[in-house]
Amino acid sequence: MDDRLPTHLWVSAHIRTADSQGVAMTVVRKGDPSRGTVILKINRLDRTFSVLVQTREADGERLFWARGTGADPVPEPDADAYIARQLRYDPDVWVIEVEDRQGRHWFDGPVR
């Protein structure tokens, strides 16, 4: 049995946490409310972006974030193009934009 929170609750909780600390986080696209994968578009507020994709270890339990656009921040059109490609493969994806000068993602799990 899978006792993870539904995606919509998990996302809402993280948005509230970030908001309480003055960090803007916006749902750009809602995916499947129960089990949709999350993509984070990190806006560093310097015209560069990083895209992180929710991924799980082979055991399905441990969450981490894969660098969809590589280690270095990219221009917004590059970030948007990556996200558009992912949406073609999985229409149930959630896209969350995080505005954080430090590039923090504010969600559980390390970035790899």
Secondary structure in CASP SS format (residue, H / E / C, confidence):
PFRMAT SS
TARGET T0000
AUTHOR 0000-0000-0000
METHOD secondary structure of the structure
MODEL  1
M C 1.00
D C 1.00
D C 1.00
R C 1.00
L C 1.00
P C 1.00
T H 1.00
H H 1.00
L H 1.00
W H 1.00
V H 1.00
S H 1.00
A H 1.00
H H 1.00
I H 1.00
R H 1.00
T H 1.00
A H 1.00
D H 1.00
S H 1.00
Q C 1.00
G C 1.00
V C 1.00
A E 1.00
M E 1.00
T E 1.00
V E 1.00
V E 1.00
R E 1.00
K C 1.00
G C 1.00
D C 1.00
P C 1.00
S C 1.00
R C 1.00
G C 1.00
T C 1.00
V E 1.00
I E 1.00
L E 1.00
K E 1.00
I E 1.00
N E 1.00
R C 1.00
L C 1.00
D C 1.00
R C 1.00
T C 1.00
F E 1.00
S E 1.00
V E 1.00
L E 1.00
V E 1.00
Q E 1.00
T E 1.00
R E 1.00
E C 1.00
A C 1.00
D C 1.00
G C 1.00
E C 1.00
R C 1.00
L E 1.00
F E 1.00
W E 1.00
A E 1.00
R E 1.00
G C 1.00
T C 1.00
G C 1.00
A C 1.00
D C 1.00
P C 1.00
V E 1.00
P C 1.00
E H 1.00
P H 1.00
D H 1.00
A H 1.00
D H 1.00
A H 1.00
Y H 1.00
I H 1.00
A H 1.00
R H 1.00
Q H 1.00
L H 1.00
R H 1.00
Y H 1.00
D C 1.00
P C 1.00
D C 1.00
V C 1.00
W E 1.00
V E 1.00
I E 1.00
E E 1.00
V E 1.00
E E 1.00
D C 1.00
R C 1.00
Q C 1.00
G C 1.00
R C 1.00
H C 1.00
W C 1.00
F C 1.00
D C 1.00
G C 1.00
P C 1.00
V E 1.00
R C 1.00
END
